[in-house]
């Protein structure tokens, strides 16, 4: 069934397999048996406004099943359910409050550290700067003035 065919002429020849599909055998179909209704419905004809007549069987609409009454829910079950929802809400709120307080504490700690670094830097610049408003003290003169030694 599969035959190799030479499709590309020239110095480079390639072989290609050609696949031919086999037809499927027909499926035997079951004979159609019409179902007989318990009673033959009445044929109804309707005349349309333009004069045409439509004939057919009247079909009754299906009726939904009657709704059964729901069993009453006990007040204890409702109270337990509401209590559980309230407890979950309180736990969630406390968790969020704890997370907020932790984040606020971390922020304040970082701000204090930042202020200490900035102030420490300012002090270091003031101490190590050679120019600008510094006071030079001559220790020998200061000692002499303090001891009131005049010579």
C-alpha positions in Angstrom: 0.0 0.0 0.0 2.9 2.4 0.8 5.0 3.0 -2.3 8.2 5.1 -2.4 8.2 7.8 -5.0 11.0 9.9 -6.4 9.7 13.4 -6.3 12.9 15.6 -6.5 14.9 15.2 -9.7 18.5 16.2 -9.8 21.8 15.2 -8.2 20.2 15.0 -4.8 17.4 12.5 -4.9 15.1 12.0 -1.9 12.6 9.2 -1.4 9.2 10.1 -0.1 6.7 7.7 1.1 3.1 8.2 -0.2 0.3 7.2 2.2 -3.0 6.4 0.7 -5.8 6.2 3.2 -8.0 3.2 3.2 -11.8 3.9 3.1 -13.7 3.1 6.2 -16.3 0.4 6.1 -19.9 1.8 6.3 -21.5 1.4 9.8 -24.7 -0.5 9.7 -27.5 1.8 11.0 -30.3 0.5 13.2 -33.7 0.8 11.8 -35.7 3.8 13.0 -38.7 2.6 15.0 -41.3 5.4 15.7 -42.5 5.4 19.3 -46.3 5.2 19.7 -47.8 7.6 22.1 -50.4 6.5 24.6 -53.0 8.6 22.8 -53.0 10.4 19.5 -52.9 14.2 20.0 -55.4 16.3 18.3 -54.4 18.2 15.2 -54.8 22.0 15.5 -54.9 24.5 12.6 -54.1 28.1 13.0 -55.0 30.8 10.4 -52.3 33.5 10.2 -53.2 37.1 9.5 -51.9 36.9 5.9 -54.3 33.9 5.1 -51.8 31.0 5.5 -52.9 28.0 7.5 -50.5 26.3 9.8 -51.4 22.8 11.0 -49.8 20.9 13.8 -50.1 19.2 17.1 -50.8 21.1 20.2 -48.0 20.6 22.8 -48.7 21.2 26.4 -46.0 23.1 28.2 -44.1 21.0 30.8 -45.0 21.8 34.4 -42.2 22.2 36.9 -42.1 19.9 39.9 -43.8 21.4 42.9 -41.4 23.1 45.3 -41.0 21.3 48.5 -41.0 23.4 51.7 -37.5 24.0 53.1 -36.9 22.6 56.5 -36.7 25.3 59.2 -33.2 26.3 60.4 -32.8 26.2 64.1 -31.9 29.4 65.9 -29.0 27.6 67.6 -27.4 26.7 64.3 -27.8 30.4 63.1 -26.2 31.7 66.4 -23.3 29.3 66.1 -22.7 30.2 62.5 -22.8 34.0 63.3 -20.6 33.5 66.3 -18.0 31.7 64.1 -18.1 34.5 61.6 -17.7 37.1 64.3 -14.8 35.2 65.9 -13.0 34.9 62.5 -13.5 38.7 61.9 -12.1 39.5 65.4 -9.1 37.2 64.9 -8.4 38.8 61.5 -8.7 42.3 62.9 -6.3 41.5 65.7 -3.8 40.0 63.2 -4.0 43.1 61.1 -3.6 45.3 64.2 -0.5 43.4 65.3 1.0 43.6 61.8 0.3 47.4 61.8 1.9 47.9 65.2 5.0 45.8 64.1 5.4 47.9 61.0 5.0 51.2 62.8 7.6 50.1 65.4 10.0 49.2 62.6 9.4 52.6 60.9 10.0 54.5 64.1 13.2 52.5 64.8 14.5 53.3 61.3 13.7 57.0 61.7 15.6 57.1 65.0 18.6 55.4 63.5 18.5 57.8 60.5 18.4 60.8 62.8 21.3 59.5 64.8 23.4 58.9 61.6 22.5 62.4 60.3 23.3 64.1 63.6 26.5 62.1 64.0 27.6 63.1 60.5 26.9 66.7 61.3 28.9 66.5 64.5 31.8 64.8 62.6 31.8 67.5 60.0 31.9 70.2 62.6 34.8 68.5 64.5 37.0 67.7 61.5 36.4 70.8 59.4 39.5 73.0 59.4 37.8 76.2 58.3 34.8 78.1 59.4 34.1 79.4 62.9 36.2 77.1 64.9 37.8 78.4 68.2 41.5 78.0 68.6 42.6 77.8 72.3 46.2 78.5 73.3 46.6 76.3 76.3 49.6 78.1 77.7 47.8 81.5 77.8 44.7 79.9 79.3 46.6 78.2 82.1 48.4 81.4 82.8 45.3 83.4 82.9 43.6 81.0 85.1 46.4 80.8 87.7 46.8 84.6 87.5 50.5 84.2 86.9 51.9 87.3 85.4 55.5 87.4 84.6 
